[in-house]
């Protein structure tokens, strides 16, 4: 019990000591905190931190063929974040020069991808939409990059799908020709029965031939529909993004948020100065 009382007394005196230091040094701490706030305001200015503007577009993907159990949004995200889309943006906007990266330096591409991913973000929202966000020192560049990413992704998906449809068309045409040849052959055989002036359904052979011709005509209609559909798909100019919220050129900066920097600079200086005075007071007591 006595030991617990001693511990409580020690905690009480320690707390009193901390409050005593805070009271004795309040003026110094206040001045240093003010200096921290001023420093935060100065060093968060445009002369030290380049302002960055934000451009955002939100869209839903459409007309995307599914290759697996992934949703259309997940499929679109795979196209959107592919390396060749990034490379195309890097080349189109000369981002090595724009971001001040030496392309001849070792690991320059890795550095470029790091800066790219920090400034250009493609994310899936909780509502299964896709959001493209670009930060840049030039608001017009940020806006253009967003639209270029959408356009390049649409073109890439279109090329892939047109290539697939182009493979389907010749195969469908071959099937059409095969069925038509079969119909011509069966029609010719039916014609030979007519030339002999026999009843159309007067024999089992004629009945079987008629049934085959009927089936071939039905198959021809089905295959012709597939063929015409594949031709239409191969010549159609699909779009793959339904833009819900288009990008726009920002008229004010998004980063840095100066009041946050100033606040943290002031709080940091407040804590640092207090800890330093507390340590100094402890050293002074030990010397005495």
C-alpha positions as CSV (number, residue, x, y, z in Angstrom):
1,X,0.0,0.0,0.0
2,X,2.8,2.4,0.9
3,X,4.5,1.5,-2.4
4,X,1.4,2.5,-4.4
5,X,1.2,5.7,-2.5
6,X,4.8,6.5,-3.4
7,X,4.1,5.8,-7.0
8,X,1.1,8.1,-7.0
9,X,3.1,10.8,-5.3
10,X,5.8,10.5,-7.9
11,X,3.3,10.7,-10.8
12,X,1.7,13.8,-9.1
13,X,5.1,15.6,-8.8
14,X,6.0,14.6,-12.3
15,X,2.8,16.1,-13.7
16,X,3.3,19.2,-11.6
17,X,6.8,19.5,-13.0
18,X,5.6,19.3,-16.6
19,X,3.0,21.9,-15.9
20,X,5.5,24.0,-14.2
21,X,7.8,23.9,-17.2
22,X,4.9,24.8,-19.5
23,X,4.0,27.8,-17.3
24,X,7.6,29.0,-16.9
25,X,8.3,28.8,-20.6
26,X,4.9,29.7,-22.0
27,X,6.2,32.9,-23.6
28,X,9.1,31.1,-25.3
29,X,6.9,28.3,-26.4
30,X,4.3,30.7,-27.8
31,X,6.9,32.7,-29.7
32,X,8.4,29.4,-31.2
33,X,5.0,28.2,-32.1
34,X,4.3,31.4,-33.9
35,X,7.6,31.1,-35.7
36,X,6.5,27.6,-36.7
37,X,3.2,28.9,-38.1
38,X,5.0,31.6,-40.0
39,X,7.6,29.2,-41.4
40,X,4.8,26.8,-42.5
41,X,3.0,29.7,-44.3
42,X,6.2,30.7,-46.0
43,X,7.5,27.2,-47.0
44,X,4.1,26.1,-48.2
45,X,3.9,29.0,-50.7
46,X,4.4,28.6,-54.5
47,X,8.1,29.7,-54.2
48,X,8.8,26.5,-52.4
49,X,6.1,24.0,-53.3
50,X,4.8,24.0,-56.9
51,X,0.9,24.2,-56.9
52,X,-0.8,21.3,-58.5
53,X,-4.2,21.3,-60.1
54,X,-6.6,18.4,-60.3
55,X,-8.8,17.2,-63.1
56,X,-11.2,14.2,-62.6
57,X,-13.5,12.2,-64.9
58,X,-15.9,9.5,-63.8
59,X,-17.3,6.9,-66.2
60,X,-18.9,3.5,-66.6
61,X,-17.5,1.0,-69.1
62,X,-19.7,-0.5,-71.8
63,X,-19.5,-3.0,-74.7
64,X,-16.6,-4.9,-73.2
65,X,-16.4,-8.6,-73.9
66,X,-15.9,-10.6,-70.8
67,X,-12.8,-12.9,-70.7
68,X,-13.4,-14.3,-67.2
69,X,-15.6,-13.9,-64.2
70,X,-14.5,-10.3,-63.8
71,X,-17.0,-7.5,-64.1
72,X,-16.9,-5.0,-67.0
73,X,-15.4,-2.4,-64.6
74,X,-12.6,-4.8,-63.6
75,X,-12.0,-5.6,-67.2
76,X,-11.9,-2.0,-68.1
77,X,-9.4,-1.3,-65.3
78,X,-7.1,-3.9,-66.7
79,X,-7.0,-2.1,-70.1
80,X,-6.8,1.4,-68.4
81,X,-3.8,0.7,-66.3
82,X,-1.8,-1.4,-68.9
83,X,1.8,-0.4,-69.5
84,X,1.3,0.6,-73.1
85,X,-1.4,3.2,-72.1
86,X,1.1,4.6,-69.6
87,X,3.9,4.6,-72.2
88,X,1.6,6.3,-74.7
89,X,0.8,9.1,-72.2
90,X,4.5,9.5,-71.3
91,X,5.5,9.9,-74.9
92,X,2.5,12.1,-76.0
93,X,3.1,14.6,-73.2
94,X,6.9,14.3,-73.0
95,X,6.6,13.5,-69.3
96,X,10.3,12.9,-68.8
97,X,10.9,16.6,-69.5
98,X,7.6,17.7,-67.9
99,X,8.5,16.0,-64.6
100,X,12.2,16.9,-64.8
101,X,13.5,13.3,-65.1
102,X,16.6,12.5,-67.1
103,X,15.6,9.7,-69.6
104,X,19.3,8.6,-69.9
105,X,19.8,8.1,-66.1
106,X,19.9,4.7,-64.6
107,X,16.4,3.5,-63.4
108,X,14.8,6.5,-65.1
109,X,11.8,4.4,-66.2
110,X,11.2,3.2,-62.7
111,X,11.4,6.8,-61.4
112,X,9.0,7.8,-64.2
113,X,6.5,5.1,-63.2
114,X,6.7,6.2,-59.6
115,X,6.0,9.8,-60.4
116,X,3.3,8.8,-62.9
117,X,1.4,6.7,-60.4
118,X,1.7,9.5,-57.8
119,X,0.2,12.1,-60.2
120,X,-2.1,9.9,-62.4
121,X,-4.6,7.6,-60.6
122,X,-7.1,5.3,-62.0
123,X,-9.4,3.8,-59.4
124,X,-12.6,1.8,-59.1
125,X,-15.3,3.5,-57.0
126,X,-17.6,1.9,-54.5
127,X,-20.4,2.1,-57.1
128,X,-18.4,0.1,-59.7
129,X,-17.6,3.2,-61.7
130,X,-14.1,4.2,-62.9
131,X,-12.5,7.4,-61.7
132,X,-9.5,8.9,-63.4
133,X,-7.7,11.7,-61.4
134,X,-4.7,13.7,-62.7
135,X,-2.6,16.2,-60.7
136,X,-0.4,18.6,-62.6
137,X,1.2,22.0,-62.3
138,X,-0.6,23.0,-65.5
139,X,-4.4,22.6,-65.2
140,X,-4.8,22.3,-69.0
141,X,-2.3,19.4,-69.1
142,X,-4.1,17.6,-66.3
143,X,-7.4,18.0,-68.2
144,X,-5.8,16.8,-71.5
145,X,-4.2,13.8,-69.9
146,X,-7.5,12.6,-68.4
147,X,-9.2,12.8,-71.8
148,X,-6.2,11.2,-73.6
149,X,-6.3,8.2,-71.2
150,X,-10.0,7.6,-72.0
151,X,-9.4,8.0,-75.7
152,X,-6.3,5.7,-75.8
153,X,-8.1,3.1,-73.8
154,X,-11.1,3.2,-76.1
155,X,-8.9,2.8,-79.1
156,X,-7.0,-0.1,-77.6
157,X,-10.1,-2.0,-76.8
158,X,-11.6,-1.2,-80.2
159,X,-8.5,-2.6,-82.0
160,X,-8.6,-5.7,-80.0
161,X,-12.3,-6.3,-80.6
162,X,-12.1,-5.5,-84.3
163,X,-9.2,-7.9,-84.6
164,X,-11.3,-10.6,-83.0
165,X,-14.4,-9.8,-85.2
166,X,-12.2,-9.8,-88.3
167,X,-11.2,-13.4,-87.5
168,X,-14.9,-14.4,-87.1
169,X,-16.1,-13.0,-90.4
170,X,-14.0,-15.3,-92.8
171,X,-14.9,-18.4,-90.7
172,X,-18.6,-17.4,-90.8
173,X,-18.4,-16.9,-94.5
174,X,-16.9,-20.3,-95.0
175,X,-19.8,-21.9,-93.1
176,X,-22.3,-19.9,-95.3
177,X,-20.7,-21.2,-98.5
178,X,-20.6,-24.8,-97.2
179,X,-24.3,-24.8,-96.3
180,X,-25.3,-23.1,-99.6
181,X,-23.4,-25.8,-101.5
182,X,-25.3,-28.4,-99.6
183,X,-28.6,-26.7,-100.4
184,X,-27.7,-26.5,-104.1
185,X,-26.8,-30.2,-104.1
186,X,-30.0,-31.2,-102.4
187,X,-32.1,-28.9,-104.7
188,X,-30.4,-30.5,-107.7
189,X,-31.3,-34.0,-106.5
190,X,-34.9,-32.8,-105.9
191,X,-34.9,-31.4,-109.4
192,X,-33.9,-34.8,-110.8
193,X,-37.0,-36.4,-109.2
194,X,-39.2,-33.7,-110.7
195,X,-37.7,-34.3,-114.2
196,X,-38.7,-38.0,-113.8
197,X,-42.3,-36.7,-113.2
198,X,-42.5,-38.6,-109.9
199,X,-44.5,-37.5,-107.0
200,X,-42.4,-35.3,-104.6
201,X,-43.1,-37.5,-101.6
202,X,-43.7,-40.8,-103.4
203,X,-40.7,-42.6,-102.0
204,X,-38.7,-42.8,-98.7
205,X,-35.7,-41.4,-100.6
206,X,-37.6,-38.3,-101.7
207,X,-39.0,-37.8,-98.1
208,X,-35.5,-38.0,-96.6
209,X,-34.2,-35.7,-99.3
210,X,-37.0,-33.1,-98.5
211,X,-36.3,-33.3,-94.8
212,X,-32.5,-32.7,-95.4
213,X,-33.3,-29.7,-97.6
214,X,-35.6,-28.2,-95.0
215,X,-33.0,-28.6,-92.3
216,X,-30.3,-27.1,-94.6
217,X,-32.5,-24.1,-95.3
218,X,-33.1,-23.5,-91.5
219,X,-29.3,-23.9,-90.9
220,X,-28.6,-21.5,-93.7
221,X,-30.9,-18.8,-92.1
222,X,-29.2,-19.2,-88.7
223,X,-25.6,-19.1,-90.1
224,X,-26.5,-16.1,-92.3
225,X,-27.7,-14.2,-89.3
226,X,-24.4,-15.0,-87.5
227,X,-22.4,-13.9,-90.6
228,X,-24.3,-10.6,-91.0
229,X,-23.9,-10.0,-87.2
230,X,-20.1,-10.6,-87.3
231,X,-19.8,-8.3,-90.4
232,X,-21.8,-5.6,-88.6
233,X,-19.6,-6.0,-85.5
234,X,-16.4,-5.8,-87.5
235,X,-17.5,-2.5,-89.1
236,X,-19.2,-0.9,-86.1
237,X,-17.4,1.9,-84.3
238,X,-18.1,1.0,-80.6
239,X,-17.5,3.3,-77.7
240,X,-16.4,1.7,-74.4
241,X,-16.8,4.5,-71.9
242,X,-20.0,6.2,-70.7
243,X,-18.8,9.4,-69.1
244,X,-20.9,10.4,-66.1
245,X,-18.8,13.3,-64.9
246,X,-16.4,14.8,-67.6
247,X,-13.1,16.3,-66.7
248,X,-12.7,20.1,-66.6
249,X,-9.9,22.6,-66.5
250,X,-9.4,23.5,-62.8
251,X,-9.4,27.2,-61.9
252,X,-7.8,26.8,-58.5
253,X,-5.0,24.6,-57.1
254,X,-5.8,21.3,-55.3
255,X,-2.4,20.8,-53.6
256,X,-0.7,21.8,-51.4
257,X,-3.4,22.5,-48.8
258,X,-1.6,25.3,-47.0
259,X,-3.7,25.5,-43.9
260,X,-2.9,21.9,-43.1
261,X,0.8,22.5,-43.5
262,X,0.7,25.6,-41.4
263,X,-1.3,23.8,-38.7
264,X,1.1,20.9,-38.5
265,X,4.1,23.2,-38.6
266,X,2.7,25.1,-35.6
267,X,1.8,22.0,-33.7
268,X,5.2,20.4,-34.4
269,X,7.0,23.5,-33.2
270,X,4.8,23.6,-30.1
271,X,5.6,20.0,-29.1
272,X,9.3,20.2,-30.1
273,X,9.9,23.4,-28.1
274,X,8.0,22.0,-25.0
275,X,10.0,18.7,-25.1
276,X,13.3,20.6,-25.5
277,X,12.5,22.9,-22.5
278,X,11.4,19.8,-20.4
279,X,14.7,18.0,-21.2
280,X,16.7,21.2,-20.4
281,X,14.8,21.5,-17.0
282,X,15.6,17.9,-16.1
283,X,19.3,18.4,-16.8
284,X,19.2,21.6,-14.7
285,X,17.7,19.7,-11.8
286,X,20.2,16.9,-12.0
287,X,23.1,19.3,-12.0
288,X,21.8,21.0,-8.9
